[in-house]
Amino acid sequence: MIPGDEARPKDTLDGLMASMTRFGRVVEAFFLVQRLERREAMPLVRFCPDCWAENLLDAAACEQCGAPLVPGEPVFYDQKLMRALAHPVPETREMAARLLGQRQDRHALPLLQARLCEESDIGVLCAISRALGQLGDCQTVAALAGRLAQPGSLVVALAIVDALAMLAGTGCWEALDALKTPPAVAERVAQEIAARLEPLNMLYY
């Protein structure tokens, strides 16, 4: 064996590892440049707090509704929740409705009733229905009963029945009447109404 031959495999391996390391760094640098280029190509945007339209980050007013985008008077938490009922992401609208119901903020009543008529997402509709029940105001009965006539989903209809039962449990006669004389509903909904009416009848009579 020629002296020094036993060191050649290790030298070759070390050289290969060094080449792979250099190659890895080149690939990493390539992808970093790609990310930076994409970031530069995509302008930063923010949502308008009134209509939720997208605007450039440095815009002073919303291009769609004209609302100012510069910091002004402080916006309270409940106001942010009410604005979020019109957010383009359904999960955000659903969370806003849930929180407004938990906080029992009656200032949100007109907006929740309006959204109950306009909303199409099932999860958001259920959250709005429960929130209206939690608010405990008989003014919501007409909106809930109207939506029960065209719920669009069994889950939504059951949520509305739950909300009406909550209202009836607080002494709202209008809600009790709405459960006693419901519109044409699915059999499963009718069964739920009958189950809810049994303890309510004991409460009222």
N, C-alpha and C positions, 0 to 999 in steps of 0.2 A: 504493500500500500504506500502510495506516495505521501510523504508527510504533509499534513494540512488538509488531506481529503476528508477526514472525519468532521471538519468544521464547515465544509461547503453546504451540506443540507441545511444547517442552522442559518448560515448566511443567506441562503436562498429564501428560506422561510421568513427571515427578518425583512428582507427586501420586499417580498410579496406583501407582508403585513403593512409595511410602510407605504407601498403603492396603493393598497386598499384604503388606508387611512386618508391619503391625499385625495383619492377618488371620492370618498365619502364627504370630505370637506367641500369638494367642488360641487357635488350634487346638492348638499345643504345650502351652499351659497346660491345655487341656481334657483332653488325653490324659494329662498328668502327674497331674491330679486323679483320673482313672479308675484309673491304676495304683496310686496311693496307697490309693484306696478298696478295690480288690481285695486289696491287701496286708493291709489292716486286717481285711477279711472272712475271710481265710484264716489261721487260727492257725498259729503256728510249731510244728513237730513234730520229734521225733527218734526214731530206732529203738532199741528195747531191744537191748543187746548179747548177750542170751541167746536170746530167741525172735524178735527182729526185728519185734515188733509196734510200731505207731505210738503215740507218747505225746506229750502236750503238753510243750512245752519246759521248763516249770517243774515238771513232775511229779517227785516224789521216788522213786517206785517204779513199776514197770511195771504197768499195769492188767490185763494178761493173765496174766503169770506171777509177778508180785510181786518180780522182781529189782530191787535198788536201782539207781537211775539217777544218784545223786550220786557224785562222784569218790571212789574208795576206793583199794584196793591197786592198784599198777600192773599193767597187762595186757601181757604180753610179745608180741612180734611174731607168733610161731608160734601163740600162743593166739588172737590176733585172726584169723589165717588160718583156724584150725579153726572158729571161730565163724562166719566168713564162708561156710562151706560150707552154711549154712542161710539165707543171705541171700535175700530175695524176688526179687532181680534175677539172672537166669541168668548174665549176663556176669561178675558179681561172684563167683558160685560157681565158675565155670570158672577164673577167674584165681587164686582161692584154691587150687584143686586143683593147678593148674600150679606155683604157687610152693611148695606143700608137697612136691611131687615133686622139684622142683629142689633144695630144701633137704634132702631125704632125712630128714625128721623122722619117726622111727618112732613117736613118741607119737601121730601122727595116724592110724596104721594102723587101729585099731578104728572110728574115725569115718568114714574113707574107705571101708572095707568096708560099713558100714551105709548110707552114701549111695549106694554102687554098687547096692544092692538097691532103694533108695527113689526114686532120681532118675529123672526122665522126660525131661529136656532132653538132646538128642543131643550138643551141644557139651560139656556138663558131664560126661556119661557118658564121652566120649572122654578128657577131661582126667583124670578120676578113674582110669580104666583105666591110662593111661600113668603116672600118679603111683604107683599100686600096683606097677607094673613097676619103676619107678625106686627104690622103697624096697628092693627086693631081698630081701624076706622071703617064704619059702615058705608062710607062713600065709595069704597072700592067694590062693593057687592055687584053693582051694575056692570062694571068692567069685567069682573071675574065671570059672572053669569053669561055675559055676551061671548066671552072667549070659550066658555064651556060648550057653547052651541057649535063651535067650529075649532076644536082644539088642535086638529092636525096630527095628533099623536095620543095614544093611550096613556103614556107617561105624563104628558102635559095635563090631560083630563083628570088624572088621579091627583096631580099636584094642586089643581084648582079646587077639587073636592076637599082636599086637605086644608087649603086656605079658607074655604067657606066654613068648614067645620071649626077651625080656629076662631074665626070671627063669631060664629054662633055660640061658641063656648064662652065668649066674653059678654054675652047678653045682646047680641045683634040680631033682632028679630028678622031683619031683611035677609040675612044670610041663611037663617033657618028656613024661611019661606023659599029661598032659591034652591035649597036642597030638597024641599018637599015637592016642589013643582019644577023639576029640571027639564031642560030640552031633551030631545031624543038623543040618548047616549048609548054606548056599547054596553053589552050585558055585564062585563067586568066592572065598568064604572057604576052601573046601577046597583050592583052588589055592594060596592064600596060605599055608596050613598046610604043604602039601607043599614049597613053596619055602623056608619057614623050617626045616623038618626036615632038609633036605639038609645044610647046614653044621653043624647041631647034631649030627647022627649022626656026622659026621667028628670032632667035638669029643669025643664021649662014647665012641666005639668005635675 
